[in-house]
Amino acid sequence: MNPVTWLLYTAIEIYSWFVIASVILSLLVYFNIVNRYQPFVQQVGVFLQRVTEPALSRIRKILPPLGGFDLSPVVLLILLQFAQRVLIYYF
């Protein structure tokens, strides 16, 4: 595998894990399993929000609201998987 292709593939993989961690943290906060006012949880939450929110907000603008469900992380993960497959296929 080309080093540049490997780097892009790894960056997409890490970003996918950030999206998954953001979803898990939001669920843990929603169900009061972790305290969002605890400093470490707050720092992790702010970091994950700053990393994932630009992509998620663009998807939310296109995706119609579905009541209380936010499907933008699922759509983003599908798009990231697609980008990885295209990267492998063409390079």
PyMOL Python script that loads the backbone (N, CA, C, O; Angstrom):
from pymol import cmd

cmd.read_pdbstr("""\
ATOM      1  N   MET A   1       0.850  -1.179   0.000  1.00  0.00           N
ATOM      2  CA  MET A   1       0.000   0.000   0.000  1.00  0.00           C
ATOM      3  C   MET A   1       0.894   1.239   0.000  1.00  0.00           C
ATOM      4  O   MET A   1       1.894   1.303   0.715  1.00  0.00           O
ATOM      5  N   ASN A   2       0.521   2.195  -0.796  1.00  0.00           N
ATOM      6  CA  ASN A   2       1.223   3.461  -0.894  1.00  0.00           C
ATOM      7  C   ASN A   2       1.202   4.167   0.472  1.00  0.00           C
ATOM      8  O   ASN A   2       0.170   4.138   1.142  1.00  0.00           O
ATOM      9  N   PRO A   3       2.303   4.799   0.907  1.00  0.00           N
ATOM     10  CA  PRO A   3       2.318   5.473   2.211  1.00  0.00           C
ATOM     11  C   PRO A   3       1.276   6.593   2.331  1.00  0.00           C
ATOM     12  O   PRO A   3       0.698   6.790   3.400  1.00  0.00           O
ATOM     13  N   VAL A   4       1.042   7.314   1.256  1.00  0.00           N
ATOM     14  CA  VAL A   4       0.043   8.391   1.299  1.00  0.00           C
ATOM     15  C   VAL A   4      -1.355   7.798   1.438  1.00  0.00           C
ATOM     16  O   VAL A   4      -2.186   8.320   2.182  1.00  0.00           O
ATOM     17  N   THR A   5      -1.607   6.718   0.727  1.00  0.00           N
ATOM     18  CA  THR A   5      -2.894   6.035   0.835  1.00  0.00           C
ATOM     19  C   THR A   5      -3.089   5.494   2.240  1.00  0.00           C
ATOM     20  O   THR A   5      -4.176   5.604   2.808  1.00  0.00           O
ATOM     21  N   TRP A   6      -2.042   4.911   2.799  1.00  0.00           N
ATOM     22  CA  TRP A   6      -2.114   4.401   4.158  1.00  0.00           C
ATOM     23  C   TRP A   6      -2.418   5.524   5.148  1.00  0.00           C
ATOM     24  O   TRP A   6      -3.227   5.348   6.059  1.00  0.00           O
ATOM     25  N   LEU A   7      -1.773   6.674   4.972  1.00  0.00           N
ATOM     26  CA  LEU A   7      -1.994   7.807   5.870  1.00  0.00           C
ATOM     27  C   LEU A   7      -3.435   8.293   5.788  1.00  0.00           C
ATOM     28  O   LEU A   7      -4.064   8.537   6.818  1.00  0.00           O
ATOM     29  N   LEU A   8      -3.963   8.437   4.576  1.00  0.00           N
ATOM     30  CA  LEU A   8      -5.355   8.870   4.422  1.00  0.00           C
ATOM     31  C   LEU A   8      -6.330   7.843   4.998  1.00  0.00           C
ATOM     32  O   LEU A   8      -7.299   8.207   5.664  1.00  0.00           O
ATOM     33  N   TYR A   9      -6.071   6.567   4.741  1.00  0.00           N
ATOM     34  CA  TYR A   9      -6.917   5.505   5.273  1.00  0.00           C
ATOM     35  C   TYR A   9      -6.924   5.536   6.801  1.00  0.00           C
ATOM     36  O   TYR A   9      -7.979   5.398   7.419  1.00  0.00           O
ATOM     37  N   THR A  10      -5.763   5.714   7.405  1.00  0.00           N
ATOM     38  CA  THR A  10      -5.653   5.759   8.861  1.00  0.00           C
ATOM     39  C   THR A  10      -6.337   7.000   9.431  1.00  0.00           C
ATOM     40  O   THR A  10      -6.979   6.923  10.478  1.00  0.00           O
ATOM     41  N   ALA A  11      -6.208   8.135   8.761  1.00  0.00           N
ATOM     42  CA  ALA A  11      -6.872   9.357   9.219  1.00  0.00           C
ATOM     43  C   ALA A  11      -8.386   9.189   9.195  1.00  0.00           C
ATOM     44  O   ALA A  11      -9.071   9.622  10.122  1.00  0.00           O
ATOM     45  N   ILE A  12      -8.911   8.568   8.148  1.00  0.00           N
ATOM     46  CA  ILE A  12     -10.353   8.322   8.071  1.00  0.00           C
ATOM     47  C   ILE A  12     -10.776   7.365   9.179  1.00  0.00           C
ATOM     48  O   ILE A  12     -11.836   7.543   9.779  1.00  0.00           O
ATOM     49  N   GLU A  13      -9.969   6.364   9.452  1.00  0.00           N
ATOM     50  CA  GLU A  13     -10.278   5.388  10.513  1.00  0.00           C
ATOM     51  C   GLU A  13     -10.307   6.061  11.884  1.00  0.00           C
ATOM     52  O   GLU A  13     -11.206   5.798  12.683  1.00  0.00           O
ATOM     53  N   ILE A  14      -9.343   6.915  12.160  1.00  0.00           N
ATOM     54  CA  ILE A  14      -9.302   7.631  13.441  1.00  0.00           C
ATOM     55  C   ILE A  14     -10.500   8.558  13.564  1.00  0.00           C
ATOM     56  O   ILE A  14     -11.107   8.644  14.632  1.00  0.00           O
ATOM     57  N   TYR A  15     -10.850   9.253  12.487  1.00  0.00           N
ATOM     58  CA  TYR A  15     -12.013  10.138  12.523  1.00  0.00           C
ATOM     59  C   TYR A  15     -13.290   9.344  12.772  1.00  0.00           C
ATOM     60  O   TYR A  15     -14.188   9.819  13.467  1.00  0.00           O
ATOM     61  N   SER A  16     -13.381   8.139  12.211  1.00  0.00           N
ATOM     62  CA  SER A  16     -14.543   7.283  12.458  1.00  0.00           C
ATOM     63  C   SER A  16     -14.644   6.942  13.942  1.00  0.00           C
ATOM     64  O   SER A  16     -15.738   6.932  14.507  1.00  0.00           O
ATOM     65  N   TRP A  17     -13.516   6.666  14.565  1.00  0.00           N
ATOM     66  CA  TRP A  17     -13.532   6.369  15.993  1.00  0.00           C
ATOM     67  C   TRP A  17     -13.926   7.595  16.816  1.00  0.00           C
ATOM     68  O   TRP A  17     -14.574   7.457  17.853  1.00  0.00           O
ATOM     69  N   PHE A  18     -13.544   8.781  16.372  1.00  0.00           N
ATOM     70  CA  PHE A  18     -13.981  10.002  17.060  1.00  0.00           C
ATOM     71  C   PHE A  18     -15.496  10.153  16.982  1.00  0.00           C
ATOM     72  O   PHE A  18     -16.133  10.540  17.962  1.00  0.00           O
ATOM     73  N   VAL A  19     -16.070   9.853  15.832  1.00  0.00           N
ATOM     74  CA  VAL A  19     -17.538   9.940  15.678  1.00  0.00           C
ATOM     75  C   VAL A  19     -18.218   8.934  16.595  1.00  0.00           C
ATOM     76  O   VAL A  19     -19.204   9.265  17.255  1.00  0.00           O
ATOM     77  N   ILE A  20     -17.709   7.724  16.643  1.00  0.00           N
ATOM     78  CA  ILE A  20     -18.290   6.694  17.514  1.00  0.00           C
ATOM     79  C   ILE A  20     -18.162   7.100  18.980  1.00  0.00           C
ATOM     80  O   ILE A  20     -19.109   6.933  19.749  1.00  0.00           O
ATOM     81  N   ALA A  21     -17.012   7.627  19.373  1.00  0.00           N
ATOM     82  CA  ALA A  21     -16.815   8.073  20.754  1.00  0.00           C
ATOM     83  C   ALA A  21     -17.750   9.223  21.098  1.00  0.00           C
ATOM     84  O   ALA A  21     -18.244   9.299  22.223  1.00  0.00           O
ATOM     85  N   SER A  22     -17.998  10.110  20.157  1.00  0.00           N
ATOM     86  CA  SER A  22     -18.912  11.219  20.389  1.00  0.00           C
ATOM     87  C   SER A  22     -20.335  10.719  20.628  1.00  0.00           C
ATOM     88  O   SER A  22     -21.035  11.219  21.509  1.00  0.00           O
ATOM     89  N   VAL A  23     -20.755   9.736  19.846  1.00  0.00           N
ATOM     90  CA  VAL A  23     -22.094   9.162  20.025  1.00  0.00           C
ATOM     91  C   VAL A  23     -22.198   8.462  21.375  1.00  0.00           C
ATOM     92  O   VAL A  23     -23.191   8.626  22.083  1.00  0.00           O
ATOM     93  N   ILE A  24     -21.182   7.686  21.734  1.00  0.00           N
ATOM     94  CA  ILE A  24     -21.204   6.969  23.012  1.00  0.00           C
ATOM     95  C   ILE A  24     -21.217   7.949  24.180  1.00  0.00           C
ATOM     96  O   ILE A  24     -21.961   7.757  25.142  1.00  0.00           O
ATOM     97  N   LEU A  25     -20.404   8.991  24.103  1.00  0.00           N
ATOM     98  CA  LEU A  25     -20.382   9.982  25.180  1.00  0.00           C
ATOM     99  C   LEU A  25     -21.718  10.701  25.305  1.00  0.00           C
ATOM    100  O   LEU A  25     -22.189  10.946  26.415  1.00  0.00           O
ATOM    101  N   SER A  26     -22.327  11.037  24.186  1.00  0.00           N
ATOM    102  CA  SER A  26     -23.624  11.722  24.261  1.00  0.00           C
ATOM    103  C   SER A  26     -24.689  10.813  24.866  1.00  0.00           C
ATOM    104  O   SER A  26     -25.559  11.288  25.596  1.00  0.00           O
ATOM    105  N   LEU A  27     -24.635   9.517  24.574  1.00  0.00           N
ATOM    106  CA  LEU A  27     -25.580   8.580  25.194  1.00  0.00           C
ATOM    107  C   LEU A  27     -25.315   8.426  26.688  1.00  0.00           C
ATOM    108  O   LEU A  27     -26.255   8.361  27.480  1.00  0.00           O
ATOM    109  N   LEU A  28     -24.049   8.369  27.078  1.00  0.00           N
ATOM    110  CA  LEU A  28     -23.725   8.267  28.494  1.00  0.00           C
ATOM    111  C   LEU A  28     -24.171   9.496  29.269  1.00  0.00           C
ATOM    112  O   LEU A  28     -24.629   9.376  30.405  1.00  0.00           O
ATOM    113  N   VAL A  29     -24.048  10.659  28.680  1.00  0.00           N
ATOM    114  CA  VAL A  29     -24.511  11.885  29.321  1.00  0.00           C
ATOM    115  C   VAL A  29     -26.035  11.917  29.360  1.00  0.00           C
ATOM    116  O   VAL A  29     -26.617  12.312  30.370  1.00  0.00           O
ATOM    117  N   TYR A  30     -26.683  11.510  28.279  1.00  0.00           N
ATOM    118  CA  TYR A  30     -28.147  11.529  28.196  1.00  0.00           C
ATOM    119  C   TYR A  30     -28.787  10.626  29.250  1.00  0.00           C
ATOM    120  O   TYR A  30     -29.804  10.991  29.841  1.00  0.00           O
ATOM    121  N   PHE A  31     -28.208   9.467  29.487  1.00  0.00           N
ATOM    122  CA  PHE A  31     -28.762   8.526  30.456  1.00  0.00           C
ATOM    123  C   PHE A  31     -28.176   8.713  31.855  1.00  0.00           C
ATOM    124  O   PHE A  31     -28.342   7.846  32.713  1.00  0.00           O
ATOM    125  N   ASN A  32     -27.497   9.826  32.092  1.00  0.00           N
ATOM    126  CA  ASN A  32     -26.921  10.196  33.390  1.00  0.00           C
ATOM    127  C   ASN A  32     -25.979   9.127  33.946  1.00  0.00           C
ATOM    128  O   ASN A  32     -25.949   8.896  35.155  1.00  0.00           O
ATOM    129  N   ILE A  33     -25.230   8.490  33.091  1.00  0.00           N
ATOM    130  CA  ILE A  33     -24.233   7.524  33.539  1.00  0.00           C
ATOM    131  C   ILE A  33     -22.948   8.252  33.918  1.00  0.00           C
ATOM    132  O   ILE A  33     -22.267   7.874  34.871  1.00  0.00           O
ATOM    133  N   VAL A  34     -22.626   9.295  33.165  1.00  0.00           N
ATOM    134  CA  VAL A  34     -21.482  10.138  33.518  1.00  0.00           C
ATOM    135  C   VAL A  34     -21.992  11.560  33.746  1.00  0.00           C
ATOM    136  O   VAL A  34     -23.004  11.978  33.184  1.00  0.00           O
ATOM    137  N   ASN A  35     -21.273  12.276  34.576  1.00  0.00           N
ATOM    138  CA  ASN A  35     -21.623  13.656  34.893  1.00  0.00           C
ATOM    139  C   ASN A  35     -20.934  14.581  33.899  1.00  0.00           C
ATOM    140  O   ASN A  35     -19.705  14.630  33.848  1.00  0.00           O
ATOM    141  N   ARG A  36     -21.706  15.310  33.115  1.00  0.00           N
ATOM    142  CA  ARG A  36     -21.096  16.167  32.095  1.00  0.00           C
ATOM    143  C   ARG A  36     -20.375  17.371  32.694  1.00  0.00           C
ATOM    144  O   ARG A  36     -19.637  18.057  31.986  1.00  0.00           O
ATOM    145  N   TYR A  37     -20.573  17.640  33.975  1.00  0.00           N
ATOM    146  CA  TYR A  37     -19.895  18.762  34.612  1.00  0.00           C
ATOM    147  C   TYR A  37     -18.559  18.355  35.226  1.00  0.00           C
ATOM    148  O   TYR A  37     -17.828  19.206  35.732  1.00  0.00           O
ATOM    149  N   GLN A  38     -18.238  17.079  35.187  1.00  0.00           N
ATOM    150  CA  GLN A  38     -16.940  16.625  35.653  1.00  0.00           C
ATOM    151  C   GLN A  38     -15.890  17.106  34.649  1.00  0.00           C
ATOM    152  O   GLN A  38     -16.092  16.962  33.444  1.00  0.00           O
ATOM    153  N   PRO A  39     -14.772  17.674  35.116  1.00  0.00           N
ATOM    154  CA  PRO A  39     -13.818  18.324  34.192  1.00  0.00           C
ATOM    155  C   PRO A  39     -13.305  17.440  33.065  1.00  0.00           C
ATOM    156  O   PRO A  39     -13.222  17.891  31.923  1.00  0.00           O
ATOM    157  N   PHE A  40     -12.957  16.185  33.362  1.00  0.00           N
ATOM    158  CA  PHE A  40     -12.426  15.320  32.308  1.00  0.00           C
ATOM    159  C   PHE A  40     -13.483  15.029  31.253  1.00  0.00           C
ATOM    160  O   PHE A  40     -13.198  15.076  30.057  1.00  0.00           O
ATOM    161  N   VAL A  41     -14.690  14.732  31.686  1.00  0.00           N
ATOM    162  CA  VAL A  41     -15.777  14.454  30.740  1.00  0.00           C
ATOM    163  C   VAL A  41     -16.076  15.698  29.913  1.00  0.00           C
ATOM    164  O   VAL A  41     -16.351  15.599  28.717  1.00  0.00           O
ATOM    165  N   GLN A  42     -16.024  16.840  30.531  1.00  0.00           N
ATOM    166  CA  GLN A  42     -16.266  18.096  29.823  1.00  0.00           C
ATOM    167  C   GLN A  42     -15.188  18.353  28.770  1.00  0.00           C
ATOM    168  O   GLN A  42     -15.503  18.780  27.660  1.00  0.00           O
ATOM    169  N   GLN A  43     -13.931  18.100  29.102  1.00  0.00           N
ATOM    170  CA  GLN A  43     -12.852  18.297  28.139  1.00  0.00           C
ATOM    171  C   GLN A  43     -12.965  17.337  26.967  1.00  0.00           C
ATOM    172  O   GLN A  43     -12.788  17.731  25.814  1.00  0.00           O
ATOM    173  N   VAL A  44     -13.257  16.086  27.258  1.00  0.00           N
ATOM    174  CA  VAL A  44     -13.412  15.101  26.187  1.00  0.00           C
ATOM    175  C   VAL A  44     -14.605  15.472  25.310  1.00  0.00           C
ATOM    176  O   VAL A  44     -14.529  15.376  24.085  1.00  0.00           O
ATOM    177  N   GLY A  45     -15.697  15.891  25.927  1.00  0.00           N
ATOM    178  CA  GLY A  45     -16.886  16.278  25.176  1.00  0.00           C
ATOM    179  C   GLY A  45     -16.645  17.477  24.266  1.00  0.00           C
ATOM    180  O   GLY A  45     -17.092  17.495  23.119  1.00  0.00           O
ATOM    181  N   VAL A  46     -15.945  18.467  24.778  1.00  0.00           N
ATOM    182  CA  VAL A  46     -15.642  19.650  23.966  1.00  0.00           C
ATOM    183  C   VAL A  46     -14.738  19.273  22.801  1.00  0.00           C
ATOM    184  O   VAL A  46     -14.947  19.734  21.679  1.00  0.00           O
ATOM    185  N   PHE A  47     -13.728  18.431  23.059  1.00  0.00           N
ATOM    186  CA  PHE A  47     -12.833  18.004  21.990  1.00  0.00           C
ATOM    187  C   PHE A  47     -13.596  17.245  20.911  1.00  0.00           C
ATOM    188  O   PHE A  47     -13.448  17.534  19.723  1.00  0.00           O
ATOM    189  N   LEU A  48     -14.410  16.276  21.321  1.00  0.00           N
ATOM    190  CA  LEU A  48     -15.155  15.487  20.344  1.00  0.00           C
ATOM    191  C   LEU A  48     -16.152  16.338  19.571  1.00  0.00           C
ATOM    192  O   LEU A  48     -16.363  16.125  18.377  1.00  0.00           O
ATOM    193  N   GLN A  49     -16.760  17.293  20.245  1.00  0.00           N
ATOM    194  CA  GLN A  49     -17.706  18.172  19.553  1.00  0.00           C
ATOM    195  C   GLN A  49     -16.990  19.042  18.522  1.00  0.00           C
ATOM    196  O   GLN A  49     -17.488  19.228  17.412  1.00  0.00           O
ATOM    197  N   ARG A  50     -15.842  19.568  18.881  1.00  0.00           N
ATOM    198  CA  ARG A  50     -15.099  20.407  17.931  1.00  0.00           C
ATOM    199  C   ARG A  50     -14.584  19.617  16.738  1.00  0.00           C
ATOM    200  O   ARG A  50     -14.459  20.159  15.640  1.00  0.00           O
ATOM    201  N   VAL A  51     -14.289  18.354  16.945  1.00  0.00           N
ATOM    202  CA  VAL A  51     -13.766  17.534  15.862  1.00  0.00           C
ATOM    203  C   VAL A  51     -14.883  17.055  14.938  1.00  0.00           C
ATOM    204  O   VAL A  51     -14.720  17.053  13.718  1.00  0.00           O
ATOM    205  N   THR A  52     -16.015  16.650  15.513  1.00  0.00           N
ATOM    206  CA  THR A  52     -17.058  16.012  14.709  1.00  0.00           C
ATOM    207  C   THR A  52     -18.173  16.944  14.259  1.00  0.00           C
ATOM    208  O   THR A  52     -18.827  16.673  13.252  1.00  0.00           O
ATOM    209  N   GLU A  53     -18.399  18.010  14.966  1.00  0.00           N
ATOM    210  CA  GLU A  53     -19.559  18.860  14.672  1.00  0.00           C
ATOM    211  C   GLU A  53     -19.544  19.517  13.292  1.00  0.00           C
ATOM    212  O   GLU A  53     -20.612  19.640  12.693  1.00  0.00           O
ATOM    213  N   PRO A  54     -18.397  19.948  12.746  1.00  0.00           N
ATOM    214  CA  PRO A  54     -18.448  20.542  11.398  1.00  0.00           C
ATOM    215  C   PRO A  54     -19.030  19.596  10.345  1.00  0.00           C
ATOM    216  O   PRO A  54     -19.833  20.021   9.515  1.00  0.00           O
ATOM    217  N   ALA A  55     -18.644  18.346  10.368  1.00  0.00           N
ATOM    218  CA  ALA A  55     -19.186  17.391   9.388  1.00  0.00           C
ATOM    219  C   ALA A  55     -20.634  17.035   9.710  1.00  0.00           C
ATOM    220  O   ALA A  55     -21.465  16.922   8.809  1.00  0.00           O
ATOM    221  N   LEU A  56     -20.934  16.859  10.996  1.00  0.00           N
ATOM    222  CA  LEU A  56     -22.295  16.485  11.367  1.00  0.00           C
ATOM    223  C   LEU A  56     -23.303  17.600  11.090  1.00  0.00           C
ATOM    224  O   LEU A  56     -24.441  17.328  10.705  1.00  0.00           O
ATOM    225  N   SER A  57     -22.895  18.837  11.281  1.00  0.00           N
ATOM    226  CA  SER A  57     -23.826  19.947  11.035  1.00  0.00           C
ATOM    227  C   SER A  57     -24.175  20.067   9.557  1.00  0.00           C
ATOM    228  O   SER A  57     -25.303  20.422   9.215  1.00  0.00           O
ATOM    229  N   ARG A  58     -23.220  19.776   8.679  1.00  0.00           N
ATOM    230  CA  ARG A  58     -23.520  19.813   7.243  1.00  0.00           C
ATOM    231  C   ARG A  58     -24.500  18.714   6.861  1.00  0.00           C
ATOM    232  O   ARG A  58     -25.369  18.923   6.015  1.00  0.00           O
ATOM    233  N   ILE A  59     -24.368  17.557   7.472  1.00  0.00           N
ATOM    234  CA  ILE A  59     -25.292  16.466   7.185  1.00  0.00           C
ATOM    235  C   ILE A  59     -26.673  16.782   7.749  1.00  0.00           C
ATOM    236  O   ILE A  59     -27.683  16.459   7.123  1.00  0.00           O
ATOM    237  N   ARG A  60     -26.728  17.408   8.924  1.00  0.00           N
ATOM    238  CA  ARG A  60     -28.018  17.765   9.528  1.00  0.00           C
ATOM    239  C   ARG A  60     -28.788  18.776   8.681  1.00  0.00           C
ATOM    240  O   ARG A  60     -30.018  18.786   8.691  1.00  0.00           O
ATOM    241  N   LYS A  61     -28.066  19.628   7.947  1.00  0.00           N
ATOM    242  CA  LYS A  61     -28.739  20.588   7.072  1.00  0.00           C
ATOM    243  C   LYS A  61     -29.454  19.893   5.925  1.00  0.00           C
ATOM    244  O   LYS A  61     -30.496  20.361   5.466  1.00  0.00           O
ATOM    245  N   ILE A  62     -28.901  18.775   5.459  1.00  0.00           N
ATOM    246  CA  ILE A  62     -29.474  18.047   4.330  1.00  0.00           C
ATOM    247  C   ILE A  62     -30.517  17.044   4.798  1.00  0.00           C
ATOM    248  O   ILE A  62     -31.562  16.890   4.165  1.00  0.00           O
ATOM    249  N   LEU A  63     -30.239  16.362   5.903  1.00  0.00           N
ATOM    250  CA  LEU A  63     -31.099  15.304   6.413  1.00  0.00           C
ATOM    251  C   LEU A  63     -32.340  15.909   7.074  1.00  0.00           C
ATOM    252  O   LEU A  63     -32.210  16.803   7.910  1.00  0.00           O
ATOM    253  N   PRO A  64     -33.534  15.443   6.717  1.00  0.00           N
ATOM    254  CA  PRO A  64     -34.738  15.993   7.365  1.00  0.00           C
ATOM    255  C   PRO A  64     -34.819  15.532   8.819  1.00  0.00           C
ATOM    256  O   PRO A  64     -34.340  14.447   9.150  1.00  0.00           O
ATOM    257  N   PRO A  65     -35.420  16.344   9.688  1.00  0.00           N
ATOM    258  CA  PRO A  65     -35.546  15.935  11.091  1.00  0.00           C
ATOM    259  C   PRO A  65     -36.499  14.743  11.230  1.00  0.00           C
ATOM    260  O   PRO A  65     -37.551  14.685  10.593  1.00  0.00           O
ATOM    261  N   LEU A  66     -36.097  13.803  12.075  1.00  0.00           N
ATOM    262  CA  LEU A  66     -36.881  12.591  12.276  1.00  0.00           C
ATOM    263  C   LEU A  66     -37.324  12.480  13.727  1.00  0.00           C
ATOM    264  O   LEU A  66     -37.028  11.490  14.396  1.00  0.00           O
ATOM    265  N   GLY A  67     -38.020  13.475  14.205  1.00  0.00           N
ATOM    266  CA  GLY A  67     -38.450  13.461  15.601  1.00  0.00           C
ATOM    267  C   GLY A  67     -37.260  13.684  16.517  1.00  0.00           C
ATOM    268  O   GLY A  67     -36.540  14.673  16.375  1.00  0.00           O
ATOM    269  N   GLY A  68     -37.051  12.774  17.452  1.00  0.00           N
ATOM    270  CA  GLY A  68     -35.944  12.896  18.391  1.00  0.00           C
ATOM    271  C   GLY A  68     -34.704  12.146  17.974  1.00  0.00           C
ATOM    272  O   GLY A  68     -33.739  12.091  18.736  1.00  0.00           O
ATOM    273  N   PHE A  69     -34.696  11.565  16.791  1.00  0.00           N
ATOM    274  CA  PHE A  69     -33.561  10.760  16.350  1.00  0.00           C
ATOM    275  C   PHE A  69     -32.615  11.582  15.488  1.00  0.00           C
ATOM    276  O   PHE A  69     -33.038  12.302  14.583  1.00  0.00           O
ATOM    277  N   ASP A  70     -31.330  11.458  15.788  1.00  0.00           N
ATOM    278  CA  ASP A  70     -30.301  12.121  14.992  1.00  0.00           C
ATOM    279  C   ASP A  70     -29.522  11.050  14.246  1.00  0.00           C
ATOM    280  O   ASP A  70     -28.702  10.345  14.833  1.00  0.00           O
ATOM    281  N   LEU A  71     -29.779  10.934  12.961  1.00  0.00           N
ATOM    282  CA  LEU A  71     -29.119   9.919  12.152  1.00  0.00           C
ATOM    283  C   LEU A  71     -27.862  10.431  11.457  1.00  0.00           C
ATOM    284  O   LEU A  71     -27.248   9.703  10.677  1.00  0.00           O
ATOM    285  N   SER A  72     -27.476  11.664  11.729  1.00  0.00           N
ATOM    286  CA  SER A  72     -26.301  12.214  11.056  1.00  0.00           C
ATOM    287  C   SER A  72     -25.015  11.447  11.361  1.00  0.00           C
ATOM    288  O   SER A  72     -24.193  11.309  10.454  1.00  0.00           O
ATOM    289  N   PRO A  73     -24.780  10.932  12.588  1.00  0.00           N
ATOM    290  CA  PRO A  73     -23.560  10.128  12.781  1.00  0.00           C
ATOM    291  C   PRO A  73     -23.555   8.847  11.942  1.00  0.00           C
ATOM    292  O   PRO A  73     -22.503   8.420  11.468  1.00  0.00           O
ATOM    293  N   VAL A  74     -24.717   8.239  11.761  1.00  0.00           N
ATOM    294  CA  VAL A  74     -24.787   7.018  10.947  1.00  0.00           C
ATOM    295  C   VAL A  74     -24.445   7.346   9.494  1.00  0.00           C
ATOM    296  O   VAL A  74     -23.690   6.620   8.847  1.00  0.00           O
ATOM    297  N   VAL A  75     -25.004   8.436   8.991  1.00  0.00           N
ATOM    298  CA  VAL A  75     -24.730   8.852   7.614  1.00  0.00           C
ATOM    299  C   VAL A  75     -23.245   9.187   7.453  1.00  0.00           C
ATOM    300  O   VAL A  75     -22.626   8.824   6.452  1.00  0.00           O
ATOM    301  N   LEU A  76     -22.682   9.879   8.439  1.00  0.00           N
ATOM    302  CA  LEU A  76     -21.265  10.231   8.373  1.00  0.00           C
ATOM    303  C   LEU A  76     -20.383   8.983   8.387  1.00  0.00           C
ATOM    304  O   LEU A  76     -19.406   8.910   7.642  1.00  0.00           O
ATOM    305  N   LEU A  77     -20.713   8.013   9.217  1.00  0.00           N
ATOM    306  CA  LEU A  77     -19.929   6.781   9.248  1.00  0.00           C
ATOM    307  C   LEU A  77     -20.030   6.014   7.934  1.00  0.00           C
ATOM    308  O   LEU A  77     -19.044   5.433   7.480  1.00  0.00           O
ATOM    309  N   ILE A  78     -21.199   6.007   7.328  1.00  0.00           N
ATOM    310  CA  ILE A  78     -21.352   5.360   6.022  1.00  0.00           C
ATOM    311  C   ILE A  78     -20.504   6.076   4.971  1.00  0.00           C
ATOM    312  O   ILE A  78     -19.849   5.427   4.155  1.00  0.00           O
ATOM    313  N   LEU A  79     -20.515   7.397   4.987  1.00  0.00           N
ATOM    314  CA  LEU A  79     -19.706   8.165   4.040  1.00  0.00           C
ATOM    315  C   LEU A  79     -18.212   7.941   4.259  1.00  0.00           C
ATOM    316  O   LEU A  79     -17.445   7.869   3.298  1.00  0.00           O
ATOM    317  N   LEU A  80     -17.804   7.833   5.504  1.00  0.00           N
ATOM    318  CA  LEU A  80     -16.395   7.575   5.790  1.00  0.00           C
ATOM    319  C   LEU A  80     -15.986   6.180   5.318  1.00  0.00           C
ATOM    320  O   LEU A  80     -14.892   6.000   4.781  1.00  0.00           O
ATOM    321  N   GLN A  81     -16.860   5.198   5.517  1.00  0.00           N
ATOM    322  CA  GLN A  81     -16.577   3.857   5.014  1.00  0.00           C
ATOM    323  C   GLN A  81     -16.489   3.849   3.490  1.00  0.00           C
ATOM    324  O   GLN A  81     -15.634   3.177   2.913  1.00  0.00           O
ATOM    325  N   PHE A  82     -17.373   4.595   2.850  1.00  0.00           N
ATOM    326  CA  PHE A  82     -17.342   4.705   1.393  1.00  0.00           C
ATOM    327  C   PHE A  82     -16.026   5.334   0.925  1.00  0.00           C
ATOM    328  O   PHE A  82     -15.426   4.883  -0.051  1.00  0.00           O
ATOM    329  N   ALA A  83     -15.586   6.375   1.627  1.00  0.00           N
ATOM    330  CA  ALA A  83     -14.326   7.031   1.265  1.00  0.00           C
ATOM    331  C   ALA A  83     -13.148   6.071   1.417  1.00  0.00           C
ATOM    332  O   ALA A  83     -12.227   6.085   0.600  1.00  0.00           O
ATOM    333  N   GLN A  84     -13.174   5.250   2.444  1.00  0.00           N
ATOM    334  CA  GLN A  84     -12.104   4.267   2.601  1.00  0.00           C
ATOM    335  C   GLN A  84     -12.108   3.250   1.472  1.00  0.00           C
ATOM    336  O   GLN A  84     -11.050   2.885   0.959  1.00  0.00           O
ATOM    337  N   ARG A  85     -13.289   2.790   1.082  1.00  0.00           N
ATOM    338  CA  ARG A  85     -13.379   1.806   0.001  1.00  0.00           C
ATOM    339  C   ARG A  85     -12.909   2.398  -1.322  1.00  0.00           C
ATOM    340  O   ARG A  85     -12.220   1.730  -2.092  1.00  0.00           O
ATOM    341  N   VAL A  86     -13.278   3.643  -1.588  1.00  0.00           N
ATOM    342  CA  VAL A  86     -12.833   4.313  -2.810  1.00  0.00           C
ATOM    343  C   VAL A  86     -11.316   4.479  -2.789  1.00  0.00           C
ATOM    344  O   VAL A  86     -10.651   4.291  -3.808  1.00  0.00           O
ATOM    345  N   LEU A  87     -10.781   4.825  -1.644  1.00  0.00           N
ATOM    346  CA  LEU A  87      -9.336   4.996  -1.508  1.00  0.00           C
ATOM    347  C   LEU A  87      -8.607   3.695  -1.801  1.00  0.00           C
ATOM    348  O   LEU A  87      -7.600   3.694  -2.510  1.00  0.00           O
ATOM    349  N   ILE A  88      -9.099   2.602  -1.269  1.00  0.00           N
ATOM    350  CA  ILE A  88      -8.476   1.296  -1.515  1.00  0.00           C
ATOM    351  C   ILE A  88      -8.633   0.883  -2.978  1.00  0.00           C
ATOM    352  O   ILE A  88      -7.697   0.362  -3.585  1.00  0.00           O
ATOM    353  N   TYR A  89      -9.802   1.116  -3.531  1.00  0.00           N
ATOM    354  CA  TYR A  89     -10.077   0.662  -4.897  1.00  0.00           C
ATOM    355  C   TYR A  89      -9.213   1.391  -5.913  1.00  0.00           C
ATOM    356  O   TYR A  89      -8.639   0.760  -6.800  1.00  0.00           O
ATOM    357  N   TYR A  90      -9.112   2.716  -5.797  1.00  0.00           N
ATOM    358  CA  TYR A  90      -8.409   3.489  -6.811  1.00  0.00           C
ATOM    359  C   TYR A  90      -6.907   3.633  -6.559  1.00  0.00           C
ATOM    360  O   TYR A  90      -6.155   3.947  -7.482  1.00  0.00           O
ATOM    361  N   PHE A  91      -6.471   3.410  -5.336  1.00  0.00           N
ATOM    362  CA  PHE A  91      -5.050   3.578  -5.075  1.00  0.00           C
ATOM    363  C   PHE A  91      -4.481   2.292  -4.523  1.00  0.00           C
ATOM    364  O   PHE A  91      -3.287   2.219  -4.233  1.00  0.00           O
TER     365      PHE A  91
END
""", "prot")
cmd.dss("prot")
cmd.show_as("cartoon", "prot")
cmd.util.cbc("prot")
cmd.orient("prot")
